[in-house]
Amino acid sequence: MKLSIQLVTWNGAAYIPYLFDSLRKQNFFDWKLSILDNASQDNTVERIKHELSSVSIPFEFIENKVNEGFAGGHNRLFKKNCSEYVLLLNQDMYLGPDCLQRMLAYLETHAEISAVSPRLMRWDFRLLENADSKAGIDQELLKRSFTDQIDALGLKIFRSRRVVEQYTRQNWSEIRHMFVGNNVLVFGLSGAFPLYRCSDLKESLYANGSLFDESYHAYKEDVDLAYRLLSAGKSSLVLLDIFAYHDRSGAGPREMEDMEAAKNKRLQSEWVRYHSYKNHLMTLYKNEYGFNFLLDFFWILWYELKKFFWLLIFDRKVLKGFSEIFRERGALQEKRKYIKAKRRLSWRNLRPWWL
């Protein structure tokens, strides 16, 4: 098999019939599906087993007794993977029918590219939440749930080291003219649906062979991996003429202003806010180039101070993440050393991404 697809699930029962519906509609089937469920408390496992009973592709299904997190789940699956390419698939996705075939074909013919993602569009799953998928999927209602709004066109990094999903919540029909051609190079790819060349990915693994840092549990793993791939000299690309739909639970704001970001944070769960903040700081420490940090110190400091004092006043529980960072300080130092040793680009090569 050229392609391995990794799916880590947790309490995603409502999505499973739709995800498998999109997988069945693919025009390419030379792939293996590896699924790990992270001790779901709903009927996710039952729905997965029902869907797997009627698929014709090779598959593996692991039922965890404990929740290993997004990072732990994907690490476990990745260490069993031996394909040329690996796709990380979120449970809350609906794929376009030629998605897999065209993404793989691009990597097959462009050896200089290490990772690709389709144009991710927002999926208004609220329209489907009350639908009875057991009676069959209402295809007309499904079509109405697909929006013209962008979910992400890769990751964008600012001089402050803030990282956001690029063009999120903007209408694709209104900004399509901004792009020349069908591809765009990006700082990194959203973790919802990236396809990687395994030979390149293995050059950016941690010392223990892990793809992600398991101390993250969930959120910002894609940013950490984007830094590591880029510093190792690897390129990531969004394929604009290929699409998939995503119902994002931790979406960022459409506008870049501080007030919009603060309002958006209030919409996220405390669990998301906690891990997102903690993991952002750990990512920054592990991956930042010393000279770039000095050059951009005031931009980084101002951004972090604004966040810290906002959290101190309105959301103190999130600041408990500092105690976890302190406990992990030794491991973080070792990871930073390892990442630095594997760098292939200088500090100058990274600066164009935020200037």
C-alpha positions in Angstrom: 0.0 0.0 0.0 1.3 3.4 -1.0 -0.9 5.2 1.5 -1.8 4.8 5.1 -4.7 6.8 6.6 -4.6 7.4 10.3 -7.9 8.3 12.1 -8.0 9.0 15.8 -11.5 9.3 17.3 -13.0 10.5 20.5 -16.7 11.0 21.1 -17.4 11.5 17.4 -20.3 9.2 16.8 -22.3 11.8 14.9 -19.6 12.3 12.4 -18.7 8.7 11.6 -21.5 7.8 9.1 -20.7 11.0 7.1 -16.9 10.4 7.2 -17.3 6.9 5.9 -19.8 8.0 3.3 -17.1 10.3 1.9 -14.5 7.6 2.0 -16.7 5.2 0.1 -17.2 7.8 -2.6 -13.4 8.1 -3.3 -12.2 7.3 -6.8 -9.0 5.7 -5.4 -8.7 2.8 -3.0 -5.0 1.8 -2.8 -4.8 2.6 0.9 -5.1 1.1 4.4 -7.2 2.7 7.1 -5.8 2.6 10.7 -8.2 3.7 13.4 -7.6 4.3 17.1 -10.5 5.2 19.4 -9.5 7.1 22.5 -11.9 5.6 25.0 -15.0 7.3 23.6 -17.9 7.6 26.0 -20.6 7.7 23.3 -21.3 5.1 20.7 -18.4 6.0 18.4 -16.9 2.5 18.7 -20.2 0.8 17.7 -20.7 3.1 14.7 -17.1 2.5 13.5 -17.6 -1.3 13.7 -20.8 -1.0 11.8 -19.1 1.0 9.0 -16.1 -1.3 8.9 -18.3 -4.3 8.4 -19.1 -3.1 4.9 -15.7 -1.7 3.7 -13.5 -3.5 1.2 -10.2 -1.8 2.0 -7.7 -3.2 4.5 -8.2 -1.7 8.0 -7.0 -1.9 11.6 -9.1 -0.8 14.6 -7.7 -0.3 18.0 -9.9 0.4 21.0 -8.1 2.2 23.7 -9.2 1.8 27.3 -7.7 5.2 28.2 -7.6 8.5 26.3 -4.0 8.9 24.9 -4.9 12.2 23.3 -4.6 13.3 19.6 -0.8 13.2 19.9 -0.5 9.8 21.6 -3.1 8.2 19.3 -1.3 9.3 16.1 2.1 8.4 17.5 0.9 4.9 18.2 -0.5 4.5 14.7 2.5 6.1 13.0 5.0 3.7 14.6 3.1 0.8 13.0 3.0 2.6 9.6 5.3 1.4 6.7 3.7 3.1 3.7 5.3 5.7 1.5 2.7 8.3 2.5 0.6 8.9 5.5 -2.6 10.9 5.8 -3.8 12.2 9.2 -7.6 12.3 9.1 -9.9 14.1 11.6 -13.2 12.5 12.5 -15.1 15.7 11.7 -14.2 15.7 8.0 -16.1 15.1 4.7 -13.8 14.5 1.7 -14.3 15.6 -1.9 -14.6 12.5 -4.1 -11.1 12.8 -5.8 -9.3 14.1 -2.7 -7.1 11.2 -2.0 -6.2 10.4 -5.5 -5.2 13.9 -6.5 -3.3 14.7 -3.3 -1.3 11.5 -3.7 -0.7 12.1 -7.4 0.7 15.6 -6.6 3.3 14.2 -4.1 4.2 11.4 -6.5 5.1 13.9 -9.2 6.7 16.7 -7.1 9.6 15.2 -5.1 10.5 18.7 -3.8 7.3 18.9 -1.7 7.0 17.0 1.6 3.4 17.7 2.6 0.1 18.8 1.0 -3.4 19.6 2.1 -6.5 20.4 0.2 -8.5 23.6 0.5 -10.3 23.1 3.7 -13.8 24.5 3.7 -16.2 25.0 6.7 -18.8 22.3 7.2 -22.0 23.5 8.9 -22.6 20.3 10.7 -25.3 21.8 12.8 -27.7 21.3 10.0 -27.1 17.5 10.3 -27.0 17.1 14.1 -30.7 16.1 14.3 -30.7 14.0 11.2 -31.2 10.2 11.6 -28.1 8.9 9.8 -29.2 5.3 10.7 -32.0 5.7 8.2 -29.5 6.7 5.5 -27.8 10.0 4.8 -30.0 12.8 3.4 -27.8 13.8 0.5 -29.7 17.0 -0.2 -29.3 18.1 3.4 -25.7 17.1 3.3 -25.1 19.4 0.3 -26.7 22.3 2.1 -24.3 21.9 5.0 -21.3 22.6 2.7 -20.4 26.3 2.8 -18.4 28.7 0.7 -16.5 29.7 3.8 -12.8 28.7 4.2 -11.8 26.7 7.2 -8.0 26.9 6.5 -5.6 27.4 3.7 -2.6 26.2 5.7 -1.0 28.0 8.7 0.2 31.6 8.8 2.8 32.9 11.2 3.2 36.5 12.3 6.3 38.3 13.7 4.8 37.9 17.2 4.9 34.1 16.5 1.1 34.0 16.6 0.0 31.2 14.3 -3.5 31.1 12.7 -5.4 29.2 10.1 -5.0 31.2 7.0 -8.1 32.9 5.5 -10.4 31.3 8.0 -14.1 32.2 7.6 -13.6 34.2 4.4 -15.7 33.3 1.4 -13.7 31.4 -1.2 -15.6 32.8 -4.1 -14.6 36.3 -3.0 -10.8 35.7 -2.6 -10.1 33.1 -5.3 -8.9 35.8 -7.6 -6.0 36.6 -5.2 -4.2 33.4 -6.0 -2.2 32.8 -9.1 -2.4 29.1 -10.0 -3.8 26.3 -8.0 -1.1 25.8 -5.3 0.2 28.0 -2.4 3.3 27.4 -0.3 2.6 27.8 3.4 4.4 27.9 6.7 2.6 24.6 7.7 -0.5 22.6 7.3 -3.6 22.3 9.5 -3.6 19.1 11.5 -7.2 18.3 10.3 -6.2 16.7 7.0 -2.4 16.7 6.0 -0.8 14.2 3.7 3.0 13.6 4.3 5.8 11.9 2.5 7.0 9.5 5.1 10.7 9.6 4.1 10.7 13.4 4.7 8.6 13.2 7.8 10.9 10.7 9.5 13.7 13.3 9.3 11.6 15.5 11.6 10.6 13.0 14.3 11.5 13.2 17.9 14.4 11.2 19.3 12.0 8.4 20.4 10.5 8.1 16.9 7.3 10.1 17.8 5.6 12.3 15.3 4.0 14.5 18.0 4.9 15.7 21.5 2.6 13.6 23.8 2.8 16.2 26.5 0.6 18.4 24.3 -2.3 15.9 24.6 -4.2 17.9 21.9 -3.9 21.3 20.1 -0.9 23.0 18.5 0.7 19.7 17.4 0.4 20.8 13.8 2.2 24.1 14.6 5.0 22.2 16.3 5.4 19.8 13.4 5.2 22.8 10.9 8.2 24.4 12.6 10.2 21.1 12.6 9.5 20.3 9.0 10.3 23.9 7.9 13.6 24.1 9.9 14.6 20.7 8.3 14.2 22.3 4.9 10.9 20.6 4.0 8.1 22.4 2.0 4.4 22.3 2.6 1.7 23.2 0.0 -2.1 23.8 -0.1 -3.7 22.4 -3.3 -6.4 25.0 -4.0 -8.3 23.0 -6.6 -8.9 20.0 -4.2 -11.3 20.4 -1.4 -12.6 18.8 1.8 -15.0 20.0 4.5 -14.2 20.4 8.2 -16.4 21.1 11.2 -13.9 22.8 13.5 -14.5 22.8 17.2 -11.6 25.2 18.1 -11.8 27.6 15.2 -9.9 30.9 15.2 -11.4 34.3 14.6 -11.9 35.8 11.1 -10.4 39.1 12.1 -6.8 39.5 13.4 -7.5 42.2 16.0 -7.0 41.5 19.7 -10.6 42.0 20.6 -11.8 39.5 18.0 -9.3 37.0 19.3 -10.5 37.5 22.9 -14.1 37.1 21.9 -13.3 33.9 20.0 -11.5 32.5 23.0 -14.6 32.9 25.1 -16.4 30.6 22.6 -13.9 27.8 23.1 -14.0 25.3 26.0 -11.8 25.7 29.0 -10.0 22.5 28.0 -9.2 23.9 24.5 -8.0 27.2 25.9 -5.8 25.5 28.5 -4.0 23.2 26.1 -3.8 25.8 23.3 -2.1 28.3 25.5 0.3 25.8 27.2 1.2 24.2 23.9 1.8 27.5 22.2 4.5 28.4 24.8 6.1 25.0 24.6 6.2 25.1 20.8 7.8 28.5 20.9 10.5 27.4 23.3 11.4 24.2 21.5 11.5 25.7 18.0 12.6 29.3 18.2 15.9 30.4 16.7 17.9 32.4 19.2 18.9 35.2 16.8 15.3 35.5 15.4 14.0 35.7 19.0 16.3 38.7 19.6 15.4 40.4 16.4 11.6 40.0 17.1 11.8 40.2 20.9 9.5 43.2 21.3 6.8 41.8 19.0 6.8 38.5 20.8 6.9 40.1 24.2 4.0 42.5 23.5 1.9 39.6 22.1 2.6 37.4 25.1 2.1 40.1 27.7 -1.3 41.0 26.2 -2.4 37.4 26.4 -1.0 36.9 29.9 -2.8 39.9 31.5 -6.0 39.1 29.7 -5.9 35.6 31.1 -4.9 36.9 34.6 -8.1 39.0 34.7 -10.6 36.9 32.8 -9.4 33.3 32.6 -6.9 32.4 35.4 -7.5 28.7 35.2 -5.7 28.6 31.8 -2.5 29.9 33.6 -2.3 26.7 35.5 -0.5 25.4 32.3 2.6 27.1 33.6 2.9 24.5 36.3 2.8 21.8 33.7 5.4 23.5 31.6 7.6 23.7 34.7 7.3 20.0 35.3 8.2 19.3 31.7 11.2 21.7 31.7 13.9 19.0 31.5 12.1 17.1 28.7 11.6 20.4 26.8 15.3 21.3 27.0 16.2 17.9 25.6 13.6 18.2 22.8 14.9 21.7 21.9 18.5 20.3 21.7 17.3 17.5 19.4 15.3 19.8 17.1 18.3 22.2 16.8 20.6 19.4 15.8 18.3 18.4 13.0 17.9 21.9 11.5 18.9 22.4 7.9 17.9 26.0 7.5 19.5 29.1 9.1 17.6 31.7 11.0 17.7 33.9 7.9 15.7 31.3 5.8 12.8 31.5 8.2 12.4 35.2 8.4 10.5 35.7 5.1 7.6 33.7 6.6 6.6 36.5 9.0 8.1 39.6 7.4 
